Structures are given as structure tokens and as C-alpha cells.
Amino acid sequence: SHPQILRLRWRLDLISGSLAREFCVFTFSVAYGSGYVACVIEVSDLTKGFDSGGGAQVLALEGVSFSVESGRVHALLGPNGSGKTTLLRCVAGLLRPSRGEILVAGKDPVEEGDWVRGRLGFLTGTMKMPRRLTAREVLKFFGRLRGLEGGVLEERIETLIKRLEMQSFIDRRMDVLSMGQRQRTGIAQALV
């Protein structure tokens, strides 16, 4: 039921606007046999400013453009204050950009935020998991948040358990898992 993975490729891109701040997108590419690649996230000339009081604007992002193709996992890297969180909040429709355009699977995240957020997987380096739940319960919880139920949810969870080699700890509580096991659970929740 899953296409065969033919090729893995790593790439590091620098995304910058006219600001001195810069951040990187670390891309993990998975190319499938069909050769079909579509942009699932398109960001064009994104600018986001915040009122700093007294009418002055502080620009968190300026002129950012990039695209994310289907079958690729991206990591956003950069120093504190470089705009990473602001960018992700704009892509998720939690913040309205000051200028520019964002499309997620062809939809505007500001106008169709619930739909977009139901399809985005997101993992931060400091994400906290409910300590009293098992890894399986965490995956079920996040799957349900994304609108998955029943057999579809169970099949997706089982696939992730196998691919991420989580069989030995999937039914153990988060508070007894090693850091690596918690990280794998975090990756799985982002993909569920």
C-alpha cells in the first residue's frame, strides 16, 4: 500500500529576505517511484511586522519565499529571533501576514485555517508530551485532533510504529521512555 522509496537526498537551503536575519530549511527528500512531485506549501514574498508601540513596526519576516514539495520533510533552523516561529504560525494560519501569499495544498491558511492545521505535521525541539499517556495514546490523541478515526487511524499508527521501530515501547508511558523513544514518538505524532 506504500510506494517503494527509491532515493533519499539531503539539502540545506538558505532562506533570507532583505533583513539581516537568516534561517535555514533542512530538507529530507523522499522520492517515490511515480516521480510525481507537487508543491504542498508555497510561500511568496512573505512579510510579517509587529507593532512595537508608538506606531513603529518591527519586521520579523521580510520577503521570504520558498516551496515545499510533496514527499519532503523540512526542518527550520536558525538563531533565536530569526523568525522561525513567526513563519510557522503564518503557514498554519495562526498569524495573518502583513504582505505576501501562502498556500497550503492550494488553500489560504488565513481563510481556511482549520482545514490547513488538520493537515500539517509539526514538531519542535522542545515539544512536551503528556507524561501519563502511552506512546500509542499520544498518537491516537494527535490523530483524532487531525480528524482521523477508526480503522484509518489505527492503520496509520501501525504503519508509523513499524517504520519508526516503536514496537518495543509503544504501549509504555511517556514518563518512562528514553529521550530517543520520546523523540520517535514526537516524529510519529507529526506524521500521523
N, C-alpha and C positions, 0 to 999 in steps of 0.2 A: 504494500500500500504506500510505501515511501520510495521516492525516486532514488536511484543509486547516486551517491556522491562521487563525482568524477575528479574534482580538483579543489584544493584548498589554497588560498592565496592571502597573504597579509599585505596591508598597505597603510602607510601613515600619511595623512593629508594635513596640510596646514590651512586652517580657515581663518581669514583675517578680514577685517573691514578697514576703514580709514583710521580707526583708533589704534593706539599703541598696544592695547591688549590683544593677545592672540591665544587661541587654543587649538588643540589638535583633535582630529577624529581618527581613532584607530579602527580600521576596518578588517573584519574577518569575513572573507568571501567564501561562500559555498556555491559552486557552480553545479547545476544539475544537468542531467543528460538531455533535457529538452532544449537547452540553450535559450529559453525564454527568460528575459530579464526586463522587468518593468520597474519604473521608479515608484516607490510607495510613499516616500516623503520627498517633497520638493520645497525648498526654501529659496526665495528670490529677493535679494536686496532688503533683508530684514533689518529694521532698526527699532530699538526699544529704548525710550527715555523715561526717566522718573523725575518727578518734581522734587527738588532738593530744598524747597522752601524759598520764599521770596521771589518766586517766578522763574528761578534758574532751573535748567534741565541738566540732569546727569545722564549721559548715554551709557547704557550697559552693553548694547549691541549697536553696531552701525555697518550697514552694507553687507551683511552676511548672506552668502548664497552657497547652497550645496544640494545634493540629491542623494537619497539612499535607495539603492536598488533592491528588489526582491531577492531573498536568499542571503542577505548580508547582515551581519551583526556589527554594530558600531559602538565604540567606546569614546566618550568625550573626555579629553584630558586637558588640564590647564591649571594655572595657579589660581588661588583664591581671588575673587573679584574679576575674573576674566569673562564672565557672562554665561557660563555653562548652565547653571540652574535657570537663569532667565530664558535662555534659548529653549530648554526642555519644557519650561512652563508655557512658552508661546506655542511650541509644537503641539502640546497637549490641550491647548485651548484654555488654559488657566489664566493667561495674560493676553491682553489684546496688543498686538504690535503697534508701534507708532507709525510705521511705514513698512511696506513690503508685502509679500504674499507667501502664505504657507498652504500647502495642500498635502493631506494625508490620504492616500488612496483616492485622490481626486476630490476630497471633501475639505472644506474650510473648517479648521478646528474651532474657530470662534463661533461660527454658526451651528456646527454640528458636533459640539464638544463631547457629549455623552457617547455618541457613536465612535468618535475618534479614540477617546480614552478606553473604550471597551476593546480596542484592537491594538493598543500599544503595550509593549512589554518594557518595563523599566526597572533597573537595578542600580542602586547607589552603593558606594563602598561602605556606607555606614547604615545600611538598611537594617532595621530591627525586626525580628520575627517574634511572634507570640511564643514565649518560652514554655508554656504548658501544653501547647499543641504538638502533635507528632508532625514529622515532615509531610506525611500523606495528608493530614488535616490542613496543613498550611496550603498545600497545592489545591485541595478541594475548595478552600475558602477563596483563594485568588481566582480559581476557575469560575466559581459562582459569581464573583464580582464582575467577571467579564461576560456573564450571561450563558455560561456553559452548564449543562445539566446532564444527568443520567449517563447513558452509555457513551455519549460523545466525550463527556468529561472524564469518565473512567478510562476510556481508550487513550486519550491524550496523556493522562497521568501515567498509565502503564508504559507508554512509549517513552516518556521522559525518564522514568525510573530505569528502564533498560539502557537508554542512550547515555545517561549520566552515571550509570553504575551505582544506583542508590539502593539496591535490593537489601544490603546488609543493615541499613539504618532507617529505611523509610517509615517504619512503624515505631520508631523511638522518639521520645520527646525532644524538642529543640534544645532544652537546657542541658541535656547530657551529650549532645553531639560535639564533635571536634570542630574547629574553625573551618577546615576544608569541607566537612559534611554540611555545615551551615551555608557555606558559600555555594555548594552544589544545589542545595535547596533553594537558595536565592536565585540562581540561574534558572532553575526549573520553574519557579513562580513567574519569572519574567517571560518565559516561553509558553506557559500553559495558556 
